[in-house]
Amino acid sequence: MRYAFVGLGNLGGHLAASLAGAGFALTVHDRDDAHRARFDALGVTWADSAAEAARDADAVITCLPSPAVSEVVLAQILPAMRPGADWIETSTLGREEILRLAATAQAAGMGVLESPVTGGVHLAAQGQITVLVGGDEALFQRHSAALQAMGGRLFHMGPLGSAALIKVITNMLAFIHLVADGEALMLAKRGGLDLKTAWEAITASSGTSFVHETEGQLILNGSYDIAFTMDLALKDLGFAMRFGREFGVPLDLASMTEQTFLKGRAAYGGGAQSTQIVKLLEDVLGTDLRAEGFPARLT
């Protein structure tokens, strides 16, 4: 089975490289030619357009920054895809977006799976990111080997739209945890605790979280370099608030977190690292959260 992969940014590049490393026949494309050298070195075929990448593929995998970009790329690949080929969308979309775009692809005779991923770019680089899948069981089985190659843990959540919901839930929790972790670390610093020891104690306690154990290190290093932006965080929080309204769930913490991220974007720009949300507290209090021994990037 031959796959095409379109979208080779911070996340997609690692997913595509994992597919290539597992021996799958692969053609890739990104509008930024700077990504080409990596895949030339892996012996992967480079296509000069999304349509060219899709032409001979049994399935096209996309990893793109927004629903609008996904819609544009889908319009480019559909006319080129062979009859009976499938589209696998790994981008984070709202449920309405994936259902609408899937209907377009299905009307053209394509099978559709949504497979957003969660866990962070560093886990994608290790081939250990979690893959969340929504769609028909037979399609899931057809592509499960490729999906497994991209990640460590694989969950089939149910029909199309199911993965969009659980992905938004996981990201919502991560952003809430990030704001909370910044407050906890600041409390430790202003209370006179050694921050490295405080981080270690929290890690060993009931108060730990995945975000504390990973992104907390980048905050303490001062790089904040998580390869995820304020704009992307606000996109996902917007999806969460939409689900809250749809299902009648009052998302008080998520709402407060969204407002905090709006302040963060106003202060540092939409392209700033999402971890810089903690810098709002550092700047207000004139107190940084630096400690020795923490990495600038997660590996």
N, C-alpha and C positions, 0 to 999 in steps of 0.2 A: 504494500500500500504506500502510495506517495503522498506526502503532505506538503502544503505550502504554508509559510508563516509570514504574516504581514504585520509589521510593528515591532521594531527591535530596540526599543528604548531601555530604560533602567531595568524593567521587569521582563519584557518580551525577549530581549536579547539572551537572557539567561535561560528562559524556557525553550527557546529555539536551539540554543547550544546543547541543552540536555537531550533534546530529541536527536540531534545530530550525533551526540556522544553515545546514544543507545543504538545507533546504527540504522535509524529510519531514513529512507530516501526523502530528501528535503530540498525545497527551493525556497529562498527567502527574499523579502523586499522590505526596504524602508526608504522613505523619501530623503533621508539623510544618508548620503553615501559614506559618511565617516564610519558607519558600522560595517562596511563591506570587508575591510581587512580582516576582521575577526573571523568572518565566515569563509573567506578565501583560505585562511590558514587551516580551517577545519575541513576543507574540501567540499564545502556546501555550494550549490549552484545559486548564483545571485541573479535576480530578475530586475529589469530596469523599471518595471511598473507592477502594481498590484494585479492587474489583469494578466500580465505575462506570467507572474508567479502562479496564478490560479489555473492557467490553461490546461496543464497536464496533470493536475492534482486530483486525488480521490477525495481529499478534504482540505479546506483552507482554514487555518487557525489565525485569528486576529487578536492583537493585544494593543489597544488604542486608548488615548487619554480621555475621550468624552463620547457620549452618545452621538453628538453631531458628527464627529470624525468617523465613528463606526458606520453611520448612515452613508456618508460619502464613499467610504471604502467598499461597503456592500454594493453600492450602485456600480462601482468600477469592476468588481469581480464577478457579479452575477452573469453578465452577458458572456464572460469568458469560460465559466465553469462547465465542465462536461456533464451531460445528463446523469442524474443519480449521485452526483458528488454532494458532500456535506460541508456545512459551515459550522465551525466551533469557535464561539466567541468567548475569549478569556477576559475581556475588558469588564470593568465594574459598571454595570448599567442598572437603572431602575427597572422594576418588573414591567412597567408599562412600556418602556423602551425596548426591552428584549422581546416582549410579546409582539409588539408592532413590527419590529424589524424581522423577527422570525416569520411572521405571516407573509411578508414580502418575499423572503427567500423560499418559503414552502410553496407559495403560489408559482414560483419558477421551477418547482420540482426538486428543490434542495432539502436534505435533512438538516436539522438544526439542533445543536447542543449548546448550552451556556456552561461555561466552566471557569468562573472567576477563581482566583487563587488568594490565599491569605497566609500571613506569617512573616512577611517582610522580604525585601530584595536580597538580603544576605542568605536567607534560606533558599530562595530561588537559585542563587549562585551555587549552592551546595546540592541542588536537585532534591531538596527536602521540603519544599513549600507544600502546603495543603491545598488540594484541588477540590472544589465544590461544584458538583455537576447537576444540572437540571435538564430533563428531556426524556425522550422515549427510551425504554429499557434496552431495546434491540440496538439502537444507535449507541447507547452507552457501552454495551458489550463490544460492539464493532471497534470502538476507538479506545477501549479501556487500557490497552497496552501502551498506547501513545500518551494518554493522560497520566498513567502511572509513571512513565519515563520522565515526565516534566516535574513530578512532585513526589513527596514521601508518603503522604496519606491521601486517600481518595474516598470521597463521600458522594454517593448518588442520592440527592436530596428529594427527588420526586420529579414531577412534570416541569416543563419550562416555566420559569418564574420563581421556582423554589430556591434555586441557587442565588438568584439576585437578592432575595429576602434575607437568607442566612448570611450572605457576604456583607450586606449593609448592617446587620445586627453585630457581626464581629468587629467591623470597623467602628461602629458607634461606641462599642465598649472600649476599644483601644483608645479612642480620643478622650473619652471620659477618664480612663485610667491615666492617660498622659497628663492631663490637667491636675488630677489628684496627686500624681507622683511629684510634680513640680512643687505643689503646696507642701507635701510631706518632707521633701528634701530641704525646702526653705525653712520649714519649722525646725528641722534638725540643725541647720546651719546657724540660724539666729538664736537657737537655744544653746549654742556652744559645743555641739557634738562634732567630732571628726567625721567629715562627710564620707570618706572611704569606709570607715567602720560602720557608719550608719547605713550606708547602702548594703553592706554585707549582712548586717543584722536584719534589715527589712527583707532581704532575699531569703534569709533562713526563717522567716516568720510567717504567720497567718496572713499578713498584710501584703505579701509579695504578689506580683503579677508578671505576665510575659513582658508587658511594656516596661515595667521597672527593671527587669533583668536585662533587657536589650536596649531600648531607647534611653533608659536612665543612664547608661554608661556614656552615651554620646553627649548627653547634657553635662555630665560631670567632666568630660574631656573638653567641652566647649566648642566642638566642631558642629554639633547638632546634625551631622550628615547622615540622614536616614533615607535620602533619595525619594522623598515624598513631600509634596508641596502643600502650602496652605490652601491653594485653590482646590486641589484634589480632596483634601480633608473636608472642605466646605461642600463640595459636590456630594460626598458620601453622607454628610450630616443632613444635607437637604433631602436626600432620598429617605433617610431615617425618619425625618419629621413628616414626610409625605405618608409613609407607612403608618406612623402614629395616628394621623388624621383618618386614614382609610379604615384602620382597625379599631378606632376609638380608644387608643392607649395613650394616657397622658405621659409624655416623655419629658418630665421636668428636668432631669439631669442632662439629657441630650440637648434640650433647649438652651439651658445655661451654657453648656459647652459650645454650642453653635455660636452664641453671642460672644463668647470669649475668643473663638477663632475669627469672628468678624473683626474684633478689635486687633487681633494679631495680624490679619491681612492688611488692615488700615495702617498699622505701625510699620510693618516690614515688607509688605508686598505679597502678591499672590504666589510668586515664585519662591518665597522663602521656605525653608525647611519646616515641616509641620511641628517638629520638636522645638522650634523657636517660640512656640506658644508659651513655654516656660519663661522665656526671656522677658515677657510682659511683667512678670512678678519680680524678676531680677532688676529690671529697669526702674520700676516703681519704688522698690526698696533700696536701690543702690547697692545691692548685694549680689555678687555672682556665686554660682554653684560649681566651683571648680575643685577638683581633687586629683591627686596624682594616681597614675597607674591604670587609667582607663583609655580605651582605644578611640581613635578618630573615626574609624569605620568598623562596622561589624563584619566578621569574616566567617 
